């Protein structure tokens, strides 16, 4: 499905994976996302400061957090696909 972040939310942290799209919500509030954000259908950056402030400051900031990957539970670190060679 999709992940829609409410316009009132200004900061989130975590690993977010959507089969559809990730949308940040229409707002003039700065958004900070820390972690991993994957939208297989795309990522919609919808926030806007409405004015010249857009020229000097980002309204949406994404920070990669490698500590989230390092601290994943063991069952999420293992691949879910197993390959096996078979005789022709």
C-alpha positions in Angstrom: 0.0 0.0 0.0 0.9 3.6 0.4 2.3 5.6 3.3 0.7 9.0 3.9 2.4 11.2 6.5 0.0 13.6 8.1 0.7 17.3 7.4 1.0 18.0 11.1 3.9 15.6 11.6 7.2 17.4 11.5 9.7 14.5 12.3 9.7 10.7 12.0 12.3 8.0 12.4 12.4 4.4 11.3 12.4 2.2 8.3 9.5 2.8 6.0 8.9 0.6 2.9 5.7 1.0 0.8 4.7 -1.0 -2.2 3.0 2.1 -3.5 4.1 5.7 -2.7 5.3 7.7 0.3 3.7 11.1 0.6 4.9 13.8 3.0 1.6 15.7 3.3 0.9 19.2 2.1 2.1 21.7 4.7 4.3 24.7 5.2 5.9 23.0 8.2 9.5 21.6 7.8 9.6 17.8 7.7 12.6 15.8 8.9 12.7 12.1 8.1 15.5 10.0 9.7 16.1 6.4 8.6 15.3 4.6 5.4 12.4 5.6 3.1 11.5 3.4 0.1 8.5 4.0 -2.0 8.5 1.4 -4.9 5.8 3.5 -6.6 7.6 6.8 -5.8 8.0 9.4 -3.2 5.8 12.5 -3.2 7.5 15.6 -1.7 4.5 17.8 -1.1 5.7 20.4 1.5 6.3 24.1 0.5 7.3 27.1 2.6 5.4 29.4 0.1 7.8 32.2 -0.5 11.4 33.0 -0.9 12.3 30.8 2.1 12.2 27.9 -0.4 15.3 29.4 -2.0 17.5 29.2 1.1 16.2 26.4 3.3 15.0 22.9 2.5 11.4 22.1 3.6 12.0 18.4 3.6 15.2 16.8 5.0 16.0 13.1 4.9 18.9 11.7 7.0 20.2 8.2 6.5 20.5 6.3 9.8 22.8 3.2 9.4 22.2 2.4 13.1 18.6 1.3 12.2 20.0 -1.3 9.9 22.6 -2.5 12.4 20.0 -2.9 15.1 17.3 -4.8 13.1 15.9 -7.9 14.6 17.6 -11.1 13.4 14.6 -12.4 11.4 14.7 -9.2 9.3 18.4 -9.5 8.4 18.0 -12.9 6.8 17.0 -13.2 3.1 13.5 -14.6 2.6 14.5 -16.2 -0.7 16.5 -19.4 -0.8 18.3 -20.6 -4.0 19.0 -24.2 -4.7 20.7 -25.6 -7.8 18.8 -28.6 -9.3 20.0 -31.1 -11.9 18.7 -30.5 -15.4 
